[in-house]
Amino acid sequence: MAKILVVDDEEHIVMILKDSLEFSGFQIITAYNGLEAMERVAQDNPDLVVLDIGMPKLDGWEVCRRLKSDEKTKNIPIIILTAYAQTSDQRKGAQLGADRFITKPCDLTFLVEEINALLANKPKS
């Protein structure tokens, strides 16, 4: 069972994603800000991260940058799931190493398909 870290500062979004992804067969761990996300990655070693951008303490851009620049975590796929919908935001996500950029609100079936595709192609650590 793949372990997914869901990171968002809005509790209702975390709960919707958690319920939907658990129903799809994933083990879900959660964080509500960027610092907590970094702690959870170190502690729980997730298989994939679903990451919001606009969060307190440490934004999603910085979390993505740190994870993708660290030898231990660079192969963890990151899906940025955000209300930021500008082309420049998508470009920034790609430059920082995000594997997918999905805007909110999103179709949960599509999200699960993207997660499965990324996990199927994930390099072995």
C-alpha positions in Angstrom: 0.0 0.0 0.0 1.5 3.3 -1.1 2.0 6.0 1.5 0.9 9.5 0.4 1.6 12.7 2.3 -1.2 15.2 1.8 -0.1 18.8 2.7 -2.6 21.7 2.8 -3.4 24.4 5.4 -7.1 24.0 4.9 -8.4 21.2 7.1 -11.5 20.5 5.0 -9.4 20.0 1.9 -7.0 17.6 3.8 -10.0 15.6 5.0 -11.6 15.3 1.6 -8.3 14.2 0.0 -7.6 11.8 2.9 -11.0 10.2 2.7 -10.9 9.9 -1.1 -7.4 8.6 -1.3 -7.9 6.1 1.5 -11.0 4.8 -0.3 -8.7 4.3 -3.4 -6.4 2.1 -1.3 -3.6 4.5 -0.2 -2.2 5.0 3.3 -2.5 8.7 4.0 -0.4 10.9 6.3 -1.1 14.6 6.7 0.5 17.9 7.4 -1.0 21.4 7.6 2.0 23.6 6.8 5.4 23.3 5.1 7.5 22.8 8.3 5.2 20.0 9.4 5.5 18.5 5.9 9.3 18.4 6.1 9.1 16.7 9.4 6.6 14.1 8.1 8.8 13.3 5.1 11.8 12.7 7.4 9.7 10.7 9.8 7.4 8.7 7.5 9.2 8.4 4.2 6.2 8.8 1.9 6.0 7.3 -1.6 4.4 10.5 -3.0 3.5 14.1 -1.8 0.4 16.0 -2.7 1.4 19.6 -1.9 -0.4 22.9 -1.6 1.5 26.1 -2.3 0.0 28.9 -0.2 0.7 27.7 3.4 2.1 29.3 6.6 5.5 28.7 8.1 7.0 27.4 4.8 5.3 27.6 1.5 4.9 24.7 -0.9 7.5 26.2 -3.3 10.2 25.9 -0.7 9.0 22.4 0.4 9.3 21.3 -3.2 12.7 22.9 -3.7 14.1 21.3 -0.5 12.7 17.9 -1.3 13.9 17.8 -4.9 17.4 19.2 -4.0 18.0 16.6 -1.2 19.6 13.3 -2.3 17.4 11.3 0.1 14.1 12.7 -1.1 14.7 13.8 -4.7 12.9 10.7 -6.1 9.7 11.2 -4.2 7.1 12.3 -6.7 5.4 15.6 -5.9 2.0 16.7 -7.2 1.4 20.4 -6.6 -2.4 20.8 -5.9 -3.1 24.5 -5.7 -5.5 27.3 -6.5 -2.6 29.1 -8.2 -3.5 28.7 -11.8 -1.2 31.0 -13.7 1.1 29.7 -16.4 4.0 31.3 -14.5 3.0 29.2 -11.4 3.1 26.0 -13.5 6.4 26.9 -14.9 7.8 27.6 -11.5 6.6 24.2 -10.3 8.3 22.5 -13.1 11.5 24.4 -12.5 11.5 23.3 -8.9 11.1 19.7 -9.9 7.4 19.1 -9.3 6.2 16.0 -11.2 2.6 17.3 -11.8 0.8 20.6 -11.3 -3.0 20.3 -10.8 -5.3 23.3 -10.1 -8.0 23.2 -7.5 -10.7 22.2 -7.6 -9.7 19.0 -9.2 -11.5 15.8 -10.2 -10.5 13.2 -7.6 -10.6 10.4 -10.1 -8.0 12.3 -12.2 -5.9 12.9 -9.1 -5.9 9.2 -8.3 -4.9 8.4 -11.9 -2.0 10.8 -11.7 -0.8 9.3 -8.4 -1.0 5.8 -9.8 0.9 6.9 -13.0 3.7 8.5 -10.9 4.0 5.6 -8.5 4.2 3.2 -11.4 7.2 5.1 -12.9 8.9 6.0 -9.6 12.6 5.2 -9.6 13.5 2.7 -6.9 15.4 4.2 -4.0 
